[in-house]
Amino acid sequence: MSSQPKIAVIGGTSLLESPLFSQAKEHQITTPFGNITLLEKERLVFLQRHGLGHYTPPHLINHKANLAGLKEHGITHVLAVGSVGSMKLEYPPGTFLIPDDFLGLDVTPTFFEDARGHQVPGFDTPWRQQILNAWPAQMNGSVVNGGVYWQTRGPRFETQAEIRMHQPFSDVVGMTVASECVLAREIELPYAAICIVDNYANGISDEPLTYEAFKAKVAENEARLISLLRALLEQLPS
């Protein structure tokens, strides 16, 4: 078996139509937890966490099948991309943030039904540092190094009261990354995430939060995200 790293990108709907994965080959992977489809193009593997055939909302994603399928396919490192809401005014839409911790009080997925589940969760520190080291110079200091990702269950957005309660302890809020991170640690799959701020969390700014405004900002950020991934993946070992 080759010792060369094999990287998978986990992303959402904004990456599926990008040139990075156009005309990619599909791989159907069977796992004890369900079946998944991976896209592979020029040694780059992509997992659409919300599914390919139809959109699966965050609270129904089969994270165990997704992570087990990556392991089954020989993936050695996972780079996740997550759309987030900013809990801080100083992190406006368009900001990239690489979290170094998460808050997930009800995030409890596990592959195990025995003591093996007693693990200390977290992002993989060496892999996370490799991503920071490979950050493209042309992005010109556009990344926030460190921060706390708060995972909510979804699919609804958070109330303003919920945001106020968690704001002292969180920097961004999303619905998927912590679950993936926990499971990746259990199967010894180095995992790190790049969060892109697509909106201010509910009540953080004077502008009302709507789903339509959120989707518009996702589309606006898409080109920057694809440009970043292209440059970043060229620098990472693969």
KAJO-V869698 format. One record per backbone hydrogen bond with DSSP energy under -1.0 kcal/mol. CO is the residue of the C=O (numbers start at 0). NH is the residue of the N-H. E is the energy in kcal/mol with one decimal. If there is no record, write none. Layout:
CO|NH|E ; CO|NH|E
This chain:
5|75|-2.7 ; 5|76|-1.6 ; 6|44|-1.3 ; 7|78|-2.9 ; 8|46|-2.8 ; 9|80|-3.0 ; 10|48|-2.2 ; 11|14|-1.2 ; 14|17|-1.4 ; 17|20|-1.5 ; 20|23|-1.4 ; 24|39|-2.5 ; 26|37|-2.8 ; 28|35|-2.3 ; 30|33|-1.3 ; 33|30|-1.1 ; 35|28|-2.9 ; 37|26|-2.8 ; 38|45|-3.1 ; 39|24|-2.7 ; 40|43|-1.8 ; 43|40|-2.4 ; 44|8|-2.9 ; 45|38|-2.5 ; 46|10|-2.2 ; 47|50|-2.2 ; 49|55|-2.2 ; 56|59|-2.2 ; 57|60|-1.1 ; 60|62|-1.5 ; 61|65|-2.1 ; 62|66|-2.7 ; 63|67|-2.4 ; 64|68|-2.4 ; 65|69|-1.6 ; 66|70|-2.0 ; 67|71|-2.5 ; 68|72|-1.7 ; 69|74|-2.3 ; 70|73|-1.5 ; 76|7|-2.3 ; 77|191|-1.8 ; 78|9|-1.8 ; 79|193|-3.0 ; 81|195|-2.3 ; 83|197|-2.5 ; 84|172|-2.3 ; 85|200|-2.9 ; 87|90|-1.7 ; 91|94|-1.9 ; 94|196|-2.7 ; 95|143|-2.5 ; 96|194|-3.3 ; 97|145|-1.8 ; 100|148|-2.2 ; 102|150|-2.4 ; 103|106|-1.9 ; 105|107|-1.0 ; 113|116|-1.7 ; 114|117|-2.1 ; 116|118|-2.1 ; 123|127|-2.6 ; 124|128|-2.1 ; 125|129|-2.0 ; 126|130|-1.8 ; 127|131|-1.9 ; 128|132|-2.7 ; 129|133|-1.8 ; 131|134|-1.0 ; 135|138|-1.6 ; 136|139|-1.9 ; 141|95|-1.3 ; 143|97|-2.6 ; 143|145|-1.1 ; 146|99|-1.9 ; 146|100|-1.3 ; 147|170|-2.6 ; 147|171|-1.9 ; 148|102|-3.0 ; 149|173|-2.3 ; 158|162|-2.0 ; 159|163|-2.4 ; 160|164|-2.0 ; 161|165|-1.8 ; 162|166|-2.0 ; 165|168|-1.9 ; 165|169|-1.0 ; 170|86|-3.1 ; 171|149|-2.7 ; 172|84|-2.6 ; 173|151|-2.6 ; 175|179|-1.7 ; 176|180|-2.5 ; 177|181|-2.4 ; 178|182|-1.9 ; 179|183|-2.5 ; 180|184|-2.0 ; 181|185|-1.5 ; 182|186|-1.4 ; 183|188|-2.8 ; 184|187|-1.4 ; 189|77|-2.9 ; 190|123|-2.5 ; 191|79|-2.8 ; 193|81|-2.3 ; 194|96|-2.7 ; 195|83|-2.1 ; 196|93|-3.0 ; 198|85|-2.7 ; 200|203|-2.4 ; 209|213|-2.1 ; 210|214|-2.5 ; 211|215|-1.9 ; 212|216|-2.0 ; 213|217|-2.1 ; 214|218|-2.1 ; 215|219|-1.9 ; 216|220|-2.2 ; 220|224|-2.3 ; 221|225|-2.5 ; 222|226|-2.3 ; 223|227|-2.4 ; 224|228|-2.5 ; 225|229|-2.4 ; 226|230|-2.0 ; 227|231|-3.0 ; 228|232|-2.8 ; 229|233|-1.1 ; 231|235|-1.5
